[in-house]
Amino acid sequence: MNYDVIESFYKDYFANFPKNFDSVFILHANCGEIYDFIAYLAKPIFQKYNTQKPLFIATKPYHTDIASIFLPDVRCRYQDLYLKEPRLSILNDYWEYEGFKFQQIFSPKHFNAVNSNPGCIHYFDAMLKTLDLKREDVSKPSPIISKKLKNDVIEIAKRIDLNIDNFIILAPEALTSSQLPISFWKNLSNTLRKNGYDVFLNITNTRFDIQAKTHNLSFSELFALATMSKGVISLRSGLSEFLIPSKAKNIILCTKFHWSSELTAEQCIKAYSVYGLPFVNKKQVQEINVEKFSTEIELIKYIMEQL
């Protein structure tokens, strides 16, 4: 690795930063991988490196939110680096400088290895391989919901008139999975409401013109809301994983990846099944291969049967 790159990177971001850390973890991935690292892998990595004073560098604002739920005692500093810092594509997964340890979670090298042969290795096992960990090393996700966060979410629910005692969360967006038609989400929302459920729609894009309650929630607020829900129905995404420890009924709709027309939904599930994650309760979590249903009506009927 180029020493000059390491030195310039350190000087730009850490030279004037208080040196009250011994290991730095640069969170350079989307929701799913960052959740998996923080919830399952950070503690064993701390132990492996004998880390006493870890520092997370969040490269997306919501990384700090995920950390606040699963590792609230770890300091997390935001730096706008995601896909903007070219040196991160040069630096390896791990390096040391000035007595400090640095781990990139995860480098382009890691993702290139995973995406070059999708399905040959489960993506969680690929993370273990990159971090040189074993499955027996992983820790169980232990979410912490503060009383203030819970009360804040209850107040939001009151403002939007959400029936906090009987509601379902719909999460129709994903970065990797092929989108389902808006008509499907409209029909699903209507069916849920006809069956007595209130519906909360978690979206960032206003194109979802669906009759449902909605509000711009942070990741931690959405997690707290999920703990109060009767269930979460999501298009397969990192958010699907993040909400599993909420212990809500979690129905995950799996489609093929939009970036690979050659892979079927079944192949995508094999490579990224949440059942491949540790400590997942299959009675609480269900993956549904959307390709197995010929009509929206059949799929919605099956979903309703699972609630």
N, C-alpha and C positions, 0 to 999 in steps of 0.2 A: 504494500500500500504506500502511496505517496506521502512521505512525512510532511512535506510542505502543505498539502491539502489538510491534513489533520491539524497542523499548527495554525493555519489561517482560519479554519473553522472554529477552533477553540478561542482564538483571539477575538473573533467577531461576536461570539455569543456568550463566552464564559470568563474571559479575562477580567472583567470588572464586576463579575457577579460574586456575592459573598460565598466563600469556599466552605460552607457548612454542608457539604455533601461528599460522599465517597464514590457513588455510582450514579451515572446518568442514563436514563432510559428515554430514548427519543421515540415517541409514539407516532409512527409515520405510516398509518394505515386507516382503513375505514372502520366503521362501528364494530363489525363482527370480530375481526382480528384483535382489535383493541380491548373489547369486552373479554374475549377469551384469555388474552394475556393478563389483564388486571385481575380477573376473577379466578383463574385457574393456575396461572404460571408465574406470576410476579413473586409470590412468597417463596416457592422453591428456588427461583433464580436468586432472590435475596440470600437464601441460605447457601446456595452454591458459591456465590461470590463473597460470602461473609459480609454482606452489605448491612451497615448500621444506619446510614443516613442516605436513603435513596432520594433521587430527584427525578420526577417525570417532566419531560418536555412535551406538552400537548401541542400538536401541529394543527389541530382543529379544535374550535371552542368546546365542542361537546365531549372531547376527551376528558376535560376536567370534571364534567358532570358524571361520567361513568366512574371515574376515580372516586368521586365524592360518595358514591353509593357503596362501593366494594372495598376501597382502601382510603377511607377519609383521613387517616393520619399521615399519609404520604404527601409531601409537598408537590404541587403540580403548577408549573409555570408555562403560560401560553406564549408560543412564538409562531408567527405566521410563516411557516416553512413548508407546508404541505404542497408538494409538487412544484415548489418555487425555488428551492435551494438546490442548485445543480450538484453541489459537493456531496449531497446525500446519495446520489446515484454512483458516486465514485467510492465512497467510504464503504467498508465491509459491514457485516452484521455486528462485529465486536472489535473494539480497539482500546488502547490505553494511551493516556497522555498526562504528563506531570503528576503521576501517581493516582489519577482518576480513571475509573473504568467507564466505558461508553458502550451501550448496546442499542442498536437501531431496531425498532419493532414496527415494521419489518422492512428490510432493504429490497431494492429491485431484484437483487440476486435471488432472494427467497421467492418472490412472486413469479419470477421467470421459471424457476424450477417447478413450481406448483402448476402454472398454467401451460407449460410446454407439453405435459402429459396428464391432462385432467382425467381423474378416475383411477390412475395408477396408484395413488396414495391419497388417503383421506386428508383433508386440509388440516385437521387438528394434529394428525400424526406428522405432517410436514412441519408444523410449528415446533413440535417436540424435537424433531430432527435438527432443525435450525438452532434451537436453544440447547441442544445436547441434554435433553431431559427424557425421562421415561414416564409412562402412564402412572406408575405407582408413586411418582413424585408429586403429582398435581394436588392442589388444595381444593376444597369444596367451596363454591361461591357462598359468601355470607353477607348478603345485602343488609345495609343499615339505613333505616328510614327514620329520620329525626322527627320529633313531635312537631316542630315548626313546619317541616316540609309537608307532613300529613295534613296539618291544619290549613296550610296555604292551598293545598289541592282541594280540600273540602270547600273552601271559600270560592275557588274558581268554579267548582261544580255547581254551587248555589247560584253564581252569577249567570251561568249559561243554562240554568234550569235543568241540569242533568240529574236523572233519578239515580242517586248514588247507591241505592239499595238493589238496583236491578238493571244493569247496563252492560253492553258489549262494546269493546274497542275494535274498530276496523282500521287496519293499517295497510292501505293499498299500494304504497310506493316502495320501489326497490331500485338499486343502482345496477344490479347484475341480472336479475330475473326479467324475462319478457313480461310486459304489462298485460294484465287482464282487461277486457273491455270495461269502460265506465258503466255500461248497461248492466254488467254483472254485479258491480258493487251497489248500484241503485236498487236492483231487484233483491239483493241480499239484505240491504238496509230495510227495505220495505217489508220483507218477510220477517225480519227480526222484530220490527215494531208491531206487526200484526200478531206476533206471538207474545207480546207483552213486554219486550225488552226496550229500553231506551238505547240509543246508539251514539257513541262518541267516535268521531272521524278524525284520525290523526293524519294530517296532510301538511305538506309545504307548498303544494301547487294548487291554485284555485280552480284548475280545470275540472276537478271533481265536484260537479254540481249535484250533490247528493243531499237529500233531506236527512240531516243528522246534526247533533250538537258538535261544535268544534271550538278549539282554542289553541293558540300558539303556545305549546308546552315545551319546557326544557326536557332533556332526557330523564333527569331525576324526577321531575314532576310527572312525566308519563309513567315511569316505573311505579311511583307511589300510587297513581291512579289505577294502574293495572292490579295492584294488590287488593283493591276494593271491588274489582269488576267480577262479572260472572264468566268472563272469557275474553280472549284476544284472538281475532282472526286476521292473519297477516299474509301478504305476499312474501315469499321467502326472501329474507334480507338479514343483515346484521342485527337489525332491531328485533327480529324474531328470536334470536339467541339471547339478546340482552334482557328480554322480558320473561324468559323461562323461569328464573329464580323468584319471580313475583308470586309463583304458585297459583296463578290463574290458569284456567283451562286454556291451552294454547294450541290453536289450530293453524297449521302452516300450509299455505297453498304453494305447491312447487311447480314451476314452469321451466322450460329450457332457458339457458342463458342467451341473452339477446346478442352477445358477441360471437356466438358459435352456432351456426345453423346446423352443423353436423351432429351435435350432441342432442340426444333425446332428453326429456325431462327425467327419465329413469336413470340415465347416466349422470346427470347433474346431481340428482339426489344421492347417488352412490358416492360421489366425490365430496358432497357437502352436507350429508345427512346430519341433522342435529342429534340423532341417536348415536352418532360417533363421538359425541361429547361425553365426558364423565358425569355421573350423578344425575342423568336425565331420567325422570319418571315417565315411562311410556303410557301410564294411565292418565297423566296430566297433559302430555304433549302428543300431538298427532300430526304427522306429515301426510299430505294428500297430493298424489300425482294427478294434476289437473287433466293430463292427456288421457286418462282412463275414463273420462266422462264425455259423452257425445253432445250433451246439451247443458246450458246453464241451469235449467230447471233440475236436472238430475244432480248436478254438483251442489246446488243450494239445498236440495232435500237431504243429501247425505250430510252436509255440514250441520244442518239443524238436528239431525239424529245424534250427532256427536256432542251437542251441548248438554 
